């Protein structure tokens, strides 16, 4: 019987840079979901991204609750109106 996957464990190795990239993907996907007007396949794809990246964060050994708090802050920052200077 052939195996579909013959590599080692599939737990993601995560540097701080990788964790930040995963958070960014979650933020971008959630903002797109919040804006609405998406097709059902697009919504399903975005939720898949969110679910997968959250799973990666959990498996990475990072403090999941702290990472999700950072996601919330990044969403708030992205949605906050920018003040014009000058």
N, C-alpha and C positions, 0 to 999 in steps of 0.2 A: 504494500500500500504506500502510495506517495504522500509525502507531507506537503502541505501548502506553505508552511513556514518552517525553515530549519535553522533560523538564527537563534541568538541568545534571548534573554529576557527582554520584553518590550517596554520596560519602564523607561520613560524618557529621561535623558541626562539633561539637567537644566542649569545653565549659568544664569546670573542675574540679567544678562542681556536677553537670553531666551525667555525668561519669565516675563520680562517687560514686553517682549514682542507678543507673547500669548495674551497678556492683559490688553494690549492695543487691539488685537484681533477681536477679543470679546467686546471691547468698547465700540469699535466700528460696527460690528454686527448688531449690537443692541440698539445703537442709534438708528441704523437703517430700519430695524424692526419697529422702533417707536415712531418713525416718520410715516409708516404705513404705505399704502398704494402698491404693494408688492403682490406678485402672483403667488399662488400656493406653493409651487416648486421653489421659488426664491425664498419664501418664508421658511420652508423645510430645510433648505440649504444653510440659511443663516443660523437656525437653531442647532443644526448639526455642528456648525463651527463652534458655537457657544458651548455646547455639551462636550465636545472633544477637547477644547482648550481648558475648560474647567476640570475635566478628568486629568489632563496633563498636569495642571497645577496641583491637584490632590496627590498624584503619584510622584511628583517631583520632590516631595519632602518639605516644600515651602509651607509657611503658615497660611493655610487656605483662607481662613477668615480675614487675615490681614490683607491678603492679595485681593479678595473680593471687596474689601473696604477701599482699596486703592482703585479698583475698577469703578466703583461708585463715584469716587472723587474725580477720576478722569472724565467720566461721563458728564458730571456737573460742570467741570471746567470747559469741556467741549461745547456744551449748550449755553454757557453763560455768554451774554452779549459782550463783545469787546468794546472797551472805551477807546475813543479816538483821542490821540494826543496831538498837540500842535495847534 
